Amino acid sequence: MNIRNFEGKFLGKGFAESVYYADAHTNLFHLAGIPDTPKMRKLMETPKPSALLKLKALLYTAWPPHQRKIKKVLEKCLEQGLPADFLD
């Protein structure tokens, strides 16, 4: 993630913000000029998937053409270094 000011000037790169391996809310709020309050943190929570969305995902992955596509993608990931035990 490239971080720029209002004029578009490059300020730096951020990674926690884009991969969410760390709680970056304080930094995100600061960069955006938003107060870090419980109300704002609540607004930033990732919504939970609905039962319908979960069902759609299950049906998508169960459909044979999609299973073949997923298999190809995973094979490519393994070729590029994804540990095989990651899929277990």
C-alpha positions as CSV (number, residue, x, y, z in Angstrom):
1,M,0.0,0.0,0.0
2,N,1.4,3.4,-1.0
3,I,0.6,6.1,1.4
4,R,0.2,9.6,0.0
5,N,-0.8,13.0,1.4
6,F,-3.7,15.1,0.2
7,E,-1.5,16.6,-2.6
8,G,-0.6,13.1,-3.8
9,K,3.0,13.3,-2.5
10,F,4.4,9.8,-1.7
11,L,4.9,9.4,2.1
12,G,5.9,5.8,2.3
13,K,4.6,2.2,2.1
14,G,2.4,0.4,4.6
15,F,2.1,-3.4,4.9
16,A,0.2,-4.1,8.1
17,E,-2.7,-2.1,6.7
18,S,-3.0,-4.3,3.6
19,V,-2.5,-7.7,5.1
20,Y,-4.0,-7.2,8.5
21,Y,-1.4,-9.2,10.4
22,A,-1.3,-6.4,12.9
23,D,-3.9,-4.1,14.4
24,A,-3.2,-1.0,12.3
25,H,-6.3,0.9,13.1
26,T,-4.5,3.5,15.1
27,N,-2.2,4.3,12.2
28,L,-5.1,4.2,9.7
29,F,-7.1,6.6,11.7
30,H,-4.2,8.9,12.2
31,L,-3.3,9.0,8.5
32,A,-6.9,9.7,7.7
33,G,-7.3,12.3,10.4
34,I,-10.0,10.4,12.1
35,P,-10.2,10.0,15.9
36,D,-9.5,6.5,17.2
37,T,-12.6,5.9,19.2
38,P,-14.5,2.7,20.0
39,K,-17.3,3.8,17.7
40,M,-14.8,4.2,14.8
41,R,-13.2,0.8,15.6
42,K,-16.7,-0.8,15.5
43,L,-17.3,0.7,12.0
44,M,-14.0,-0.8,10.8
45,E,-14.9,-4.4,11.9
46,T,-15.1,-6.9,9.0
47,P,-18.7,-8.0,8.6
48,K,-19.4,-11.7,9.2
49,P,-20.6,-13.6,6.2
50,S,-24.3,-14.4,6.1
51,A,-25.6,-18.0,6.0
52,L,-26.6,-17.3,2.3
53,L,-23.1,-16.2,1.4
54,K,-21.7,-19.3,3.1
55,L,-24.1,-21.5,1.2
56,K,-23.2,-19.8,-2.1
57,A,-19.5,-20.4,-1.4
58,L,-20.1,-24.0,-0.6
59,L,-22.0,-24.5,-3.9
60,Y,-19.4,-22.7,-5.9
61,T,-16.6,-24.9,-4.6
62,A,-18.7,-28.1,-5.0
63,W,-19.4,-27.4,-8.7
64,P,-17.0,-29.6,-10.7
65,P,-15.7,-26.9,-13.2
66,H,-14.9,-24.7,-10.2
67,Q,-13.2,-27.6,-8.4
68,R,-10.9,-28.0,-11.4
69,K,-10.1,-24.3,-11.5
70,I,-9.3,-24.3,-7.7
71,K,-7.1,-27.4,-8.2
72,K,-5.1,-25.6,-10.9
73,V,-4.7,-22.5,-8.8
74,L,-3.5,-24.6,-5.8
75,E,-1.1,-26.5,-8.0
76,K,0.4,-23.2,-9.2
77,C,0.7,-22.1,-5.6
78,L,2.6,-25.3,-4.7
79,E,4.9,-24.7,-7.7
80,Q,5.7,-21.2,-6.4
81,G,6.6,-22.4,-3.0
82,L,3.4,-22.8,-0.9
83,P,4.2,-25.5,1.6
84,A,2.4,-28.8,0.8
85,D,1.3,-29.2,4.4
86,F,-0.5,-25.8,4.2
87,L,-3.3,-27.7,2.3
88,D,-3.8,-30.4,4.9
